[in-house]
């Protein structure tokens, strides 16, 4: 167990678009592959998690609220920075105690878990939830789809190519209303009572992101058939060599369209990105099957780390 030192209170503030440069100064140079460290995710989902940040002594601190056992619980990401990580973790422990919350660190990867165990032997319990594991691929694999394992994907694309004449175009601000219209169409086709809340949350996040496309420095692409957008996707950098795909929507009346937009987008991403993180499957069987079918090179384990009482 570790002893809480007396620290001055961390000065947290809500995450806004204006904080992008401050936050990405820490995230872009880091080696964490988690989609949770993409600034656009932090910003566009703030409405749901009340995400806040603080910077002190060359460390970035992120806190938010997470539902645990049907109760809202204050949670933190592992502090990012250079210096004394042990002291940085003690600072968020102190902050959590001020809110009468035991310390909970979210998104703890296997490497981070080992680091916490080394710094605080026996102080944490870890809960790995498969629902939140990130699917990470080599950009080159998604771009080329080479090899026997990708034959089904190439078949889908070839079938689409024979049936439709299409173009790929980077998303520009004037295309955003049509992207929102396609997402509305997708939502109506997929909405059911069980998933209604999560789909509505996603639409709110998506609408914010598309409405602030330039400010968030998002990169996106669309597939166009007969002058109509039938699929679009967008994402942003997680770090200097990892790109996060945040959203992918398509008109499922076009067979093979998801394979087409996936491959085309990967092919147009800058070569600086070694990895593409396509985020979690949220425990949805169909989504899990689809993401596994692209053969991730890393299934990124993410834990909730609870401080023992």
Secondary structure, 3 states (H helix, E strand, C coil): CCCCCCCCCCCCEECCHHHHHHHHHHHCCCCCCCHHHCHHHHHHCHHHHCCEEEEECCEEEEEEEEEECCEEEEEECCCEECCCHHHHHHHHHHHHHHCCCCCEEEEECHHHHHHHHHHCCCCEEEEECHHHCEEEEEHHHHHHCCCHHHHHHHHHHHHHHHHCCEEEEECCHHHHHHHHHHHHHHHHHHCCCCCHHHHHHHHHHHHHHHHCCCCCCCEEEEEEECCEEEEEEEEEEEECCEEEEEEEEECCCCCCHHHHHHHHHHHHCCCCCCEEECCCCCCCHHHHHHHHCCCCCEEECCEEEEECC
